[in-house]
Amino acid sequence: MAASCLSCCANCWPRESGRVRSAASAEPCPAQSRRAICCGGFGLLCVSTTTTVLGPPRLLVAGAGIGGLALALAAARAGWQVQVCERAEQLGEVGAGVQLGPNATRVLQALGVWKALQPFTTVPQRVRVRHGGGGHSLAVLPLAEAATARWGSPYVSVHRADLHRVLLQTAQSHPMVQIETDAAVLDWMGGETGVVQKAGVAVRTTAGTLTGDALVLADGVASSLRLRALPAEPAPVATGHVAFRAVLPMAALPDGLERDGVTAWLAPRMHVVHYPIRGGDFLNIAAFVEVPVTDRERWPLHASSWDDAPTEALALREAVAPLCQPLQALVAAVPRWAQWPLRARPPVSSALQLAPEGIGPVALLGDAAHPMLPYLAQGAAMALEDAAELGRQLGQVTQHSRAVARERWQAVPLALQAYAQARAARVGRVQAASWRNGRIFHAAGLVAWGRDTALRWAGPRLMANDWLYGA
Ligand SMILES: Cc1cc2nc3c(=O)[nH]c(=O)nc-3n(C[C@H](O)[C@H](O)[C@H](O)COP(=O)(O)OP(=O)(O)OC[C@H]3O[C@@H](n4cnc5c(N)ncnc54)[C@H](O)[C@@H]3O)c2cc1C
């Protein structure tokens, strides 16, 4: 009998916590004594033709980032047993600030993490757009109470490490969620049809093989698993845009800069965004610079962690040299920058890019599915929205008498497809809007003049993004 015989039937999963027993511990498969069809050790997973009542369905998640953890919570709340596999040995303090628009905070409230996160958030009073050359204000959009009143949920900023830690702790304390570190997902098998219809998915990780009813790839912008899921699609492209990030104590901030709001400075081929985080004790700064085409090979494509090596940020220092004094002073005040070459994809154009056909019950979520330029501050927000929607759809599997094997195995792929259908157009639109913002923010000459005029006359209306933040 093959080593992985006991992974063959879903009846084994709850008892085995989803882990395939080794040959050494092999015992007869309980399914065989339950009138279920057992693959006899040759296949991975097979469908019971009986009406055996199953335990909770089991979700495997590749990646314990923002999206993977949010999904773990959403699925567990929908009655699924969730196992998250994370490649990193440790989950720790990484990253810098992120803005969370009302669409993101709405999801965090629904997931039950908002109360724990709120003490770590900061409420920016406004978004102000400033001219990078002249330094003058072009437009202001009030936030704070105005944001909550308009969109029904707050607009906040937070350190990514705080957001991630709160999601992690909440997930870890949920009895239906298990998180394994040092467990990179390598590949999977599932969804084959043949003499014996097979269902579910068997996932190979560096820590062993796991089985489940569905697998979600949430392995981030540098996703290697996406290549396996969508082999015909090219890897994300280098955009030629480099992000320089820093967190500065407010006390070290030069004069002439706002401390209580989001400020965006626009200039040809670059822009800078800063906003308060951690209760206003720190300013998060992100500067985005287009590097000349000939220089692009200097910016590695492979960076995938949130903590890239510190850099002198020469390209940034050169870019701000002709700009206004407060902006130059801000860049000069930062002793260490981290750089992040930005990669992106063309916008999602089909639901099949989120739930591909013929690869088993597998879906993609977050940056793995739709990496985007951070020019609408929506990457994490889209990962959170994905998680909420997928959790909703997985809940359909646990409701409506899906405890019967055959029904469940039909329902899971339908739930993944419904998730993909519900999300594809929206994430594609947000990706496209992020690209467009990049062109507008970095415009020069007449186009920049037109942008500035439009901002002066209709700034708040142009910046409000009701389609994005509204319920
Ligand atoms: C400069 C910058 C500023 C940004 N600002 C904002 C903002 O203001 N607002 C906003 O909403 N978004 C922002 N974003 C985007 C946001 O951070 C990302 O979109 C978000 O983190 C994506 O979450 P994710 O879960 O998809 O991926 P990640 O959070 O990157 O998580 C992926 C996880 O998968 C793990 N992994 C990788 N491979 C494997 C494997 N084979 N097996 C198991 N685990 C694996 C990784 O270790 C990681 O833990 C910004 C991004 C950048 C670069």
The ligand as a Gaussian input file, in Angstrom:
#p B3LYP/6-31G(d) Opt

LIG

0 1
 C        5.075000      50.790000      -0.744000
 C        3.754000      50.103000      -0.568000
 C        2.712000      50.779000       0.065000
 C        1.468000      50.160000       0.214000
 N        0.453000      50.869000       0.817000
 C       -0.770000      50.303000       0.927000
 C       -1.853000      51.039000       1.531000
 O       -1.687000      52.182000       1.944000
 N       -3.068000      50.424000       1.621000
 C       -3.287000      49.148000       1.172000
 O       -4.413000      48.641000       1.277000
 N       -2.276000      48.434000       0.604000
 C       -1.029000      48.972000       0.474000
 N       -0.009000      48.255000      -0.077000
 C       -0.266000      46.894000      -0.593000
 C       -0.390000      45.836000       0.489000
 O        0.635000      45.882000       1.410000
 C       -0.420000      44.452000      -0.159000
 O       -1.335000      44.490000      -1.216000
 C       -0.867000      43.375000       0.841000
 O        0.103000      43.216000       1.839000
 C       -1.084000      42.051000       0.109000
 O       -1.445000      41.060000       1.029000
 P       -1.284000      39.522000       0.645000
 O       -1.803000      38.765000       1.801000
 O       -1.841000      39.270000      -0.693000
 O        0.282000      39.312000       0.505000
 P        1.449000      39.420000       1.673000
 O        0.902000      40.276000       2.770000
 O        2.622000      39.834000       0.926000
 O        1.525000      37.936000       2.191000
 C        1.998000      36.850000       1.420000
 C        2.511000      35.786000       2.396000
 O        2.729000      34.564000       1.700000
 C        3.935000      33.975000       2.171000
 N        4.397000      33.033000       1.138000
 C        5.017000      33.302000      -0.032000
 N        5.213000      32.168000      -0.738000
 C        4.695000      31.155000       0.012000
 C        4.574000      29.740000      -0.190000
 N        5.001000      29.135000      -1.304000
 N        3.995000      29.005000       0.777000
 C        3.525000      29.590000       1.908000
 N        3.625000      30.915000       2.148000
 C        4.178000      31.697000       1.200000
 C        4.834000      35.174000       2.417000
 O        5.902000      34.844000       3.284000
 C        3.838000      36.159000       3.056000
 O        3.732000      35.967000       4.435000
 C        1.260000      48.845000      -0.238000
 C        2.312000      48.160000      -0.855000
 C        3.542000      48.769000      -1.025000
 C        4.642000      48.015000      -1.689000

